[in-house]
């Protein structure tokens, strides 16, 4: 769970980039031994629970490159050691 009240997690762009960066298939492969695949939109909500489905919620499956681009566009940078530096101006 992300602590939304503290930087950088209070930054919506940062959180969205984190979701894009998650390799869901690798997570499934590790936890379920590769027995399953990432569910598609049609399989995420059972028909009986259709009233809880919101088709306007975006899917975050852009991958690490999408995440990196989002962070760069938001002013995040990386130091020479590859550590992410957050732009303090976004949190003032």
MARKOL-45514 format. One record per residue (C-alpha): residue number from 1; x, y, z. Coordinates in nm, 4 decimals, decimal comma. Layout:
N
+-----+----------+----------+----------+
| num |     east |    north |       up |
+-----+----------+----------+----------+
| NUM |        X |        Y |        Z |
...
+-----+----------+----------+----------+
END
This chain:
92
+-----+----------+----------+----------+
| num |     east |    north |       up |
+-----+----------+----------+----------+
|   1 |   0,0000 |   0,0000 |   0,0000 |
|   2 |   0,1288 |   0,3442 |  -0,0886 |
|   3 |   0,1276 |   0,6224 |   0,1706 |
|   4 |  -0,0571 |   0,8885 |  -0,0316 |
|   5 |   0,0004 |   1,1631 |   0,2222 |
|   6 |   0,3820 |   1,1704 |   0,1904 |
|   7 |   0,6056 |   1,2580 |  -0,1045 |
|   8 |   0,6696 |   1,1187 |  -0,3535 |
|   9 |   0,3574 |   0,9028 |  -0,3107 |
|  10 |   0,1406 |   1,2120 |  -0,2743 |
|  11 |   0,2194 |   1,2849 |  -0,6412 |
|  12 |  -0,0421 |   1,1272 |  -0,8693 |
|  13 |   0,2039 |   1,1087 |  -1,1611 |
|  14 |   0,4537 |   0,9205 |  -0,9437 |
|  15 |   0,1871 |   0,6692 |  -0,8386 |
|  16 |   0,0711 |   0,6190 |  -1,1973 |
|  17 |   0,4314 |   0,5647 |  -1,3077 |
|  18 |   0,4727 |   0,3023 |  -1,0347 |
|  19 |   0,1680 |   0,1176 |  -1,1639 |
|  20 |   0,3016 |   0,1280 |  -1,5199 |
|  21 |   0,6378 |  -0,0088 |  -1,4036 |
|  22 |   0,4932 |  -0,3201 |  -1,2406 |
|  23 |   0,5595 |  -0,6263 |  -1,4548 |
|  24 |   0,2346 |  -0,8032 |  -1,3811 |
|  25 |   0,3213 |  -1,1185 |  -1,5745 |
|  26 |   0,6517 |  -1,1540 |  -1,3852 |
|  27 |   0,4618 |  -1,1104 |  -1,0582 |
|  28 |   0,2168 |  -1,3834 |  -1,1594 |
|  29 |   0,5020 |  -1,6077 |  -1,2770 |
|  30 |   0,6788 |  -1,5784 |  -0,9415 |
|  31 |   0,3744 |  -1,6138 |  -0,7197 |
|  32 |   0,1818 |  -1,8707 |  -0,9243 |
|  33 |   0,4654 |  -2,0504 |  -1,1015 |
|  34 |   0,3648 |  -1,9220 |  -1,4446 |
|  35 |   0,0303 |  -2,1029 |  -1,4322 |
|  36 |  -0,1769 |  -1,7947 |  -1,5131 |
|  37 |  -0,1708 |  -1,4887 |  -1,7362 |
|  38 |  -0,2468 |  -1,1261 |  -1,6668 |
|  39 |  -0,6253 |  -1,0973 |  -1,6814 |
|  40 |  -0,7711 |  -0,8813 |  -1,9537 |
|  41 |  -1,0339 |  -0,6166 |  -1,8963 |
|  42 |  -1,3151 |  -0,8635 |  -1,9584 |
|  43 |  -1,2009 |  -1,0986 |  -1,6804 |
|  44 |  -1,1272 |  -0,8522 |  -1,4018 |
|  45 |  -1,4869 |  -0,8116 |  -1,2824 |
|  46 |  -1,7245 |  -1,1055 |  -1,2603 |
|  47 |  -2,0557 |  -1,0413 |  -1,4408 |
|  48 |  -2,2438 |  -1,0651 |  -1,1120 |
|  49 |  -2,0402 |  -0,7666 |  -0,9879 |
|  50 |  -2,0843 |  -0,5588 |  -1,3021 |
|  51 |  -2,2251 |  -0,2638 |  -1,1069 |
|  52 |  -1,8782 |  -0,2195 |  -0,9531 |
|  53 |  -1,7036 |  -0,2006 |  -1,2905 |
|  54 |  -1,5855 |   0,1424 |  -1,4031 |
|  55 |  -1,4729 |   0,1331 |  -1,7689 |
|  56 |  -1,3269 |   0,4832 |  -1,7342 |
|  57 |  -1,0431 |   0,3678 |  -1,5098 |
|  58 |  -0,7291 |   0,3481 |  -1,7240 |
|  59 |  -0,5158 |   0,0372 |  -1,7463 |
|  60 |  -0,1593 |   0,0925 |  -1,6319 |
|  61 |   0,0333 |  -0,1417 |  -1,8568 |
|  62 |   0,2682 |   0,0930 |  -2,0399 |
|  63 |   0,5771 |  -0,0701 |  -1,8959 |
|  64 |   0,8986 |   0,0720 |  -1,7580 |
|  65 |   0,9610 |   0,3041 |  -2,0528 |
|  66 |   0,6193 |   0,4667 |  -2,0128 |
|  67 |   0,6861 |   0,5059 |  -1,6402 |
|  68 |   1,0268 |   0,6624 |  -1,7031 |
|  69 |   0,8818 |   0,9069 |  -1,9569 |
|  70 |   0,6018 |   1,0093 |  -1,7210 |
|  71 |   0,8529 |   1,0772 |  -1,4453 |
|  72 |   1,0838 |   1,2747 |  -1,6745 |
|  73 |   0,7898 |   1,4831 |  -1,7985 |
|  74 |   0,6974 |   1,5563 |  -1,4361 |
|  75 |   1,0482 |   1,6817 |  -1,3565 |
|  76 |   1,1967 |   1,3735 |  -1,1905 |
|  77 |   1,5621 |   1,3007 |  -1,2667 |
|  78 |   1,8132 |   1,0252 |  -1,1973 |
|  79 |   2,1558 |   1,0753 |  -1,0432 |
|  80 |   2,4742 |   0,9045 |  -1,1626 |
|  81 |   2,3969 |   0,6035 |  -0,9411 |
|  82 |   2,0559 |   0,5553 |  -1,1023 |
|  83 |   1,8649 |   0,6802 |  -0,7977 |
|  84 |   1,5442 |   0,8701 |  -0,8685 |
|  85 |   1,5469 |   1,2333 |  -0,7566 |
|  86 |   1,2133 |   1,3947 |  -0,6985 |
|  87 |   1,1534 |   1,7559 |  -0,7982 |
|  88 |   1,0962 |   1,9446 |  -0,4749 |
|  89 |   0,8966 |   2,2072 |  -0,6624 |
|  90 |   0,6130 |   1,9535 |  -0,7034 |
|  91 |   0,5769 |   1,9279 |  -0,3246 |
|  92 |   0,5895 |   2,2883 |  -0,2079 |
+-----+----------+----------+----------+
END
